[in-house]
């Protein structure tokens, strides 16, 4: 009896994984050679959004500005919700557009070198601000978006035509 119960539980566990996989979809190559759109979503405590934004502006925005100057990022836009919605629950969305893979030039500094260059005079202040910003972040998730060219290839499944 224990063996049968164990097999049933094992089968149920496996079936739960297969249902997750059924919703996954492979990339069909859409977006190859096009800018990369990356969106970070942040859910913050009620009434603390301005505090989070001030901390972002104090430290992380300087890094993003440098990345724009270096050609690592084409643009960065910070969004807040225009209306109240229950789901998905986010307060801040940051959309970053980067050059297509393989078309970015090598930056002059590594991330570590950049942080030292920007904040070495007050590295403790940088760390404190980043800790505060992340302590205020209740949830965070990232998405990468791929453009669909409805004229060239209006499909989720067929790859782009060969040129």
Backbone bond lengths (Angstrom), bond angles and torsions (degrees), N, CA, C in turn:
res aa  C-N    CA-C-N  psi(-1)  N-CA   C-N-CA  omega(-1)  CA-C   N-CA-C  phi
1 X - - - 1.442 - - 1.532 110.41 -
2 X 1.339 116.10 -43.91 1.463 119.37 178.43 1.521 110.79 -62.26
3 X 1.314 116.33 -37.61 1.464 121.39 -179.84 1.534 110.27 -63.93
4 X 1.328 117.31 -44.25 1.466 121.73 179.55 1.530 109.25 -64.57
5 X 1.320 116.94 -44.66 1.472 120.94 178.68 1.528 110.24 -61.40
6 X 1.310 116.94 -40.47 1.465 120.98 178.00 1.516 111.70 -63.83
7 X 1.330 117.37 -41.97 1.464 121.35 178.23 1.535 111.15 -64.97
8 X 1.314 116.59 -39.78 1.474 120.55 178.71 1.529 109.75 -63.89
9 X 1.318 116.80 -45.94 1.469 120.26 179.13 1.522 111.05 -63.08
10 X 1.327 116.87 -39.95 1.462 121.11 177.82 1.527 110.75 -63.03
11 X 1.332 116.90 -44.35 1.469 121.18 179.07 1.523 110.88 -63.54
12 X 1.318 117.50 -40.14 1.470 120.76 177.65 1.525 111.10 -63.83
13 X 1.315 116.22 -40.83 1.467 119.69 178.63 1.515 110.55 -63.31
14 X 1.321 117.83 -44.20 1.463 120.87 178.73 1.518 111.70 -64.34
15 X 1.321 117.31 -39.18 1.473 119.43 -178.87 1.515 111.09 -67.61
16 X 1.327 118.54 -29.59 1.464 119.59 177.74 1.523 110.81 -68.07
17 X 1.349 117.60 -33.99 1.462 120.18 176.81 1.519 111.33 -69.98
18 X 1.317 117.50 -36.89 1.458 119.58 -178.27 1.518 111.19 -69.00
19 X 1.325 118.73 -30.92 1.463 119.50 178.48 1.518 110.68 -70.36
20 X 1.321 117.41 -32.00 1.461 120.49 175.92 1.524 109.42 -66.69
21 X 1.316 116.20 -44.90 1.455 120.58 -178.55 1.524 111.43 -64.55
22 X 1.318 118.22 -30.65 1.454 121.18 -178.01 1.529 111.43 -63.92
23 X 1.313 117.57 -26.20 1.452 120.65 -179.49 1.528 112.49 -88.32
24 X 1.314 117.57 -9.79 1.458 120.98 179.37 1.523 109.70 -76.17
25 X 1.307 115.69 151.79 1.464 119.94 -179.80 1.511 108.71 -139.13
26 X 1.312 116.19 133.30 1.458 120.45 179.67 1.523 110.01 -75.35
27 X 1.325 115.86 149.87 1.461 121.12 175.81 1.523 108.38 -73.54
28 X 1.333 116.45 133.78 1.463 120.33 -178.78 1.517 112.32 -93.66
29 X 1.321 117.33 11.03 1.461 120.89 -179.04 1.513 113.21 92.99
30 X 1.328 117.06 -1.66 1.460 119.72 177.89 1.528 108.67 -58.49
31 X 1.276 116.02 141.48 1.451 120.51 178.74 1.518 114.43 91.64
32 X 1.333 117.83 -6.41 1.466 119.56 178.55 1.524 109.31 -57.76
33 X 1.324 116.13 130.83 1.457 121.33 178.73 1.520 114.26 77.59
34 X 1.313 116.89 5.49 1.463 120.72 179.85 1.529 109.26 -109.84
35 X 1.341 116.69 159.09 1.464 118.80 176.94 1.530 111.44 -56.02
36 X 1.326 115.36 149.70 1.460 122.23 179.96 1.524 108.49 -94.69
37 X 1.334 116.38 127.88 1.462 121.77 177.55 1.518 107.48 -105.60
38 X 1.318 115.50 120.81 1.454 122.44 -178.25 1.528 107.31 -122.47
39 X 1.330 116.78 131.79 1.460 120.47 -179.15 1.519 109.00 -124.87
40 X 1.330 115.27 126.94 1.467 122.66 174.71 1.519 107.73 -103.73
41 X 1.320 116.64 130.17 1.464 121.94 177.79 1.525 108.94 -111.43
42 X 1.329 115.90 138.77 1.465 121.95 -179.66 1.523 109.05 -130.53
43 X 1.314 115.85 129.86 1.466 120.72 171.02 1.522 106.59 -105.41
44 X 1.332 115.51 130.52 1.463 121.40 -172.01 1.520 110.17 -123.44
45 X 1.333 116.88 161.80 1.461 119.83 178.13 1.532 110.23 -65.99
46 X 1.318 117.46 142.68 1.467 120.11 178.21 1.528 111.37 -54.51
47 X 1.323 115.85 134.14 1.459 121.48 177.00 1.518 114.85 80.49
48 X 1.335 118.27 0.18 1.467 120.90 -176.46 1.528 111.84 -113.01
49 X 1.339 117.70 8.36 1.455 121.67 -176.02 1.531 112.20 -61.97
50 X 1.334 117.52 -42.10 1.468 120.05 -179.72 1.530 111.28 -65.12
51 X 1.314 116.85 -36.93 1.462 121.19 177.38 1.534 110.11 -62.67
52 X 1.337 116.77 -44.89 1.461 121.67 178.23 1.525 110.39 -62.02
53 X 1.325 116.03 -44.75 1.462 120.82 -178.15 1.531 111.25 -63.94
54 X 1.334 117.16 -38.93 1.473 120.59 177.64 1.534 110.74 -63.31
55 X 1.323 116.91 -40.25 1.467 120.74 178.12 1.526 110.66 -67.57
56 X 1.323 117.17 -39.24 1.467 120.94 176.75 1.524 109.74 -60.99
57 X 1.314 115.46 -46.50 1.466 120.89 -178.52 1.535 111.16 -64.18
58 X 1.321 116.12 -36.35 1.464 121.04 -177.01 1.523 112.70 -65.47
59 X 1.329 117.85 -40.00 1.464 118.78 -173.92 1.526 114.03 -122.32
60 X 1.298 118.01 -53.77 1.468 118.98 -171.07 1.525 112.54 -72.27
61 X 1.304 117.59 -33.32 1.458 120.30 -179.86 1.530 111.22 -61.13
62 X 1.328 117.27 -34.88 1.469 120.52 178.02 1.534 111.04 -62.79
63 X 1.322 116.10 -37.97 1.459 120.49 177.63 1.524 109.76 -66.01
64 X 1.322 116.67 -43.28 1.465 120.33 -179.31 1.534 111.34 -66.20
65 X 1.321 117.38 -37.73 1.468 120.20 177.38 1.527 110.57 -62.66
66 X 1.326 116.34 -41.44 1.463 120.22 177.00 1.527 110.28 -62.60
67 X 1.341 116.92 -42.12 1.464 120.05 179.10 1.526 111.26 -62.28
68 X 1.332 117.46 -34.84 1.473 120.06 175.32 1.530 110.44 -66.33
69 X 1.322 115.94 -44.62 1.473 120.01 178.81 1.524 111.36 -60.69
70 X 1.318 117.25 -33.27 1.466 123.06 -178.52 1.526 112.69 -84.51
71 X 1.326 117.72 -4.33 1.455 120.73 -179.03 1.520 114.41 79.32
72 X 1.334 117.05 11.70 1.463 121.21 177.28 1.524 110.78 -78.06
73 X 1.324 115.72 -26.34 1.461 123.09 -178.39 1.521 107.39 -132.55
74 X 1.331 116.25 136.18 1.464 121.21 176.37 1.522 109.80 -84.64
75 X 1.335 115.77 -45.03 1.462 119.77 179.95 1.518 110.32 -154.53
76 X 1.314 114.21 158.20 1.459 121.64 174.55 1.520 106.74 -140.13
77 X 1.324 116.47 127.43 1.454 121.51 179.96 1.519 108.24 -128.78
78 X 1.327 116.04 132.61 1.457 121.40 179.95 1.529 107.63 -103.34
79 X 1.328 115.41 129.89 1.457 121.93 -178.06 1.524 110.63 -118.62
80 X 1.322 114.50 149.73 1.462 121.09 166.17 1.510 106.13 -122.50
81 X 1.296 116.13 162.45 1.462 120.28 -178.97 1.523 110.49 -65.66
82 X 1.322 115.27 142.85 1.453 120.76 176.68 1.517 112.00 -91.57
83 X 1.316 116.95 -12.27 1.462 122.59 179.27 1.529 108.15 -152.74
84 X 1.311 115.80 164.24 1.467 120.57 179.19 1.522 109.65 -85.45
85 X 1.325 116.43 124.98 1.458 122.71 176.08 1.518 107.88 -132.39
86 X 1.306 116.03 150.34 1.458 119.67 -179.62 1.525 112.46 -79.87
87 X 1.325 116.80 -35.72 1.446 118.41 -173.27 1.522 110.51 -146.82
88 X 1.303 118.93 142.09 1.463 124.96 -9.89 1.525 109.95 -71.31
89 X 1.296 115.65 147.02 1.462 121.90 -174.92 1.527 110.48 -85.68
90 X 1.326 117.33 102.14 1.459 121.73 175.25 1.523 108.47 -140.40
91 X 1.322 115.45 153.54 1.457 121.62 179.26 1.520 111.89 -109.70
92 X 1.324 116.54 -35.74 1.460 122.00 -178.01 1.533 107.95 -130.28
93 X 1.328 114.99 135.09 1.466 120.86 172.19 1.526 106.66 -125.39
94 X 1.306 116.44 131.94 1.462 121.07 179.07 1.519 107.33 -117.61
95 X 1.343 115.22 115.07 1.458 120.83 -179.84 1.520 108.93 -99.32
96 X 1.309 114.98 121.51 1.453 121.78 179.21 1.531 108.36 -115.62
97 X 1.324 115.75 129.32 1.462 120.77 176.65 1.523 106.83 -110.71
98 X 1.321 115.65 125.93 1.468 121.99 -178.58 1.522 109.77 -118.30
99 X 1.321 116.88 157.37 1.466 119.48 175.95 1.524 110.76 -59.35
100 X 1.322 117.11 158.20 1.464 119.80 176.88 1.531 111.17 -56.85
101 X 1.321 116.60 149.10 1.470 119.07 176.88 1.526 109.89 -54.48
102 X 1.297 115.80 139.53 1.456 120.78 -179.36 1.516 114.02 86.37
103 X 1.336 117.28 -9.63 1.460 119.86 179.64 1.530 112.44 -110.07
104 X 1.329 116.82 1.67 1.465 120.36 175.30 1.521 108.15 -79.97
105 X 1.318 115.80 139.63 1.463 117.05 173.73 1.523 108.36 -84.27
106 X 1.311 115.96 157.54 1.465 120.73 -179.58 1.525 108.68 -68.66
107 X 1.335 117.79 127.87 1.462 119.45 179.63 1.526 111.74 -67.95
108 X 1.344 115.58 155.39 1.463 120.88 -179.60 1.524 112.82 -69.07
109 X 1.350 116.46 -26.83 1.464 121.29 -176.66 1.520 110.46 -131.15
110 X 1.328 116.38 154.34 1.464 120.64 169.46 1.527 107.54 -77.76
111 X 1.311 117.64 169.00 1.478 121.21 178.71 1.535 110.33 -60.29
112 X 1.317 117.02 -42.32 1.469 120.97 178.37 1.529 111.00 -61.09
113 X 1.336 116.38 -47.01 1.460 120.07 179.27 1.528 111.15 -61.93
114 X 1.326 117.04 -38.70 1.458 121.05 179.92 1.521 111.45 -64.74
115 X 1.322 116.97 -45.42 1.470 120.36 179.52 1.520 109.95 -60.01
116 X 1.329 117.21 -41.91 1.468 119.86 177.21 1.532 110.91 -64.87
117 X 1.315 117.28 -42.25 1.467 120.33 -179.45 1.535 111.35 -62.06
118 X 1.342 116.45 -43.54 1.464 120.46 -176.46 1.523 113.50 -78.09
119 X 1.331 116.78 -34.70 1.467 119.10 -167.90 1.525 114.91 -125.72
120 X 1.333 118.60 8.10 1.463 120.11 -176.08 1.522 112.58 -56.48
121 X 1.334 117.26 -33.35 1.468 119.48 -179.49 1.533 111.43 -67.99
122 X 1.348 117.77 -21.16 1.460 122.02 177.69 1.529 109.70 -147.48
123 X 1.325 116.16 59.24 1.453 121.17 -178.62 1.530 111.45 -61.79
124 X 1.328 116.53 -36.71 1.470 119.76 176.98 1.529 111.07 -63.06
125 X 1.317 117.44 -37.09 1.462 121.54 177.45 1.524 111.51 -65.88
126 X 1.335 115.77 -39.86 1.465 120.69 176.74 1.529 109.86 -60.71
127 X 1.338 116.24 -49.57 1.465 120.93 -178.00 1.531 109.84 -62.76
128 X 1.307 117.57 -42.25 1.465 121.04 179.85 1.532 110.58 -62.00
129 X 1.321 117.48 -44.57 1.465 121.12 -179.61 1.525 111.17 -64.52
130 X 1.340 117.25 -42.82 1.467 119.76 178.94 1.529 111.02 -65.61
131 X 1.329 116.68 -40.47 1.475 119.42 177.25 1.519 110.65 -61.54
132 X 1.330 117.02 -43.57 1.470 120.76 179.80 1.527 110.48 -63.00
133 X 1.331 116.11 -44.43 1.467 119.95 -178.81 1.522 110.48 -61.14
134 X 1.331 116.63 -44.80 1.464 119.00 -179.61 1.523 112.18 -73.84
135 X 1.328 118.13 -28.26 1.465 120.30 174.97 1.528 110.55 -66.55
136 X 1.334 116.70 -30.02 1.464 120.98 177.44 1.530 112.69 -80.18
137 X 1.312 117.35 -14.36 1.460 121.44 -177.23 1.526 109.31 -83.61
138 X 1.319 115.82 110.29 1.461 120.56 179.89 1.529 111.29 -77.32
139 X 1.326 115.78 -39.39 1.463 121.19 177.03 1.514 108.34 -145.84
140 X 1.331 115.16 149.66 1.463 120.73 177.81 1.516 107.93 -147.45
141 X 1.314 116.33 134.39 1.456 120.65 173.83 1.510 109.22 -147.29
142 X 1.328 114.69 155.49 1.457 122.38 -177.85 1.522 109.52 -117.45
143 X 1.307 114.96 150.62 1.459 121.48 172.21 1.518 107.77 -137.60
144 X 1.322 115.50 146.45 1.456 121.18 171.52 1.518 106.22 -115.21
145 X 1.323 115.83 128.41 1.460 120.98 -176.43 1.513 110.45 -107.25
146 X 1.317 115.76 142.93 1.454 123.22 179.92 1.524 107.96 -120.22
147 X 1.328 116.36 128.52 1.464 120.95 179.78 1.526 110.33 -73.93
148 X 1.309 115.37 141.43 1.458 121.81 173.85 1.523 107.05 -105.24
149 X 1.310 116.73 124.38 1.459 121.41 177.23 1.526 107.53 -88.51
150 X 1.337 116.47 100.91 1.459 120.76 -175.04 1.519 113.21 -66.49
151 X 1.337 117.81 -21.78 1.460 119.85 177.84 1.525 111.60 -84.67
152 X 1.322 116.66 -42.48 1.465 121.60 -175.24 1.535 112.34 -80.94
153 X 1.345 116.43 -41.32 1.458 119.62 -176.13 1.530 110.33 -158.79
154 X 1.324 117.33 84.05 1.470 119.97 -178.37 1.528 111.71 -81.29
155 X 1.326 116.95 65.59 1.458 120.02 -176.71 1.518 111.15 -145.65
156 X 1.293 114.64 144.46 1.456 121.36 170.71 1.522 110.38 -85.17
157 X 1.330 117.29 -16.47 1.460 121.14 -168.50 1.524 113.85 -114.30
158 X 1.345 117.77 -42.85 1.454 119.49 179.61 1.527 109.71 -74.43
159 X 1.319 116.64 138.27 1.473 118.19 176.49 1.520 109.58 -70.90
160 X 1.337 116.08 160.83 1.463 120.13 175.10 1.512 108.97 -57.26
161 X 1.345 118.12 146.67 1.463 120.16 176.29 1.532 110.66 -62.11
162 X 1.317 115.83 148.05 1.469 119.68 175.60 1.518 108.92 -71.93
163 X 1.312 116.61 139.71 1.472 120.33 -179.52 1.494 112.08 -80.66
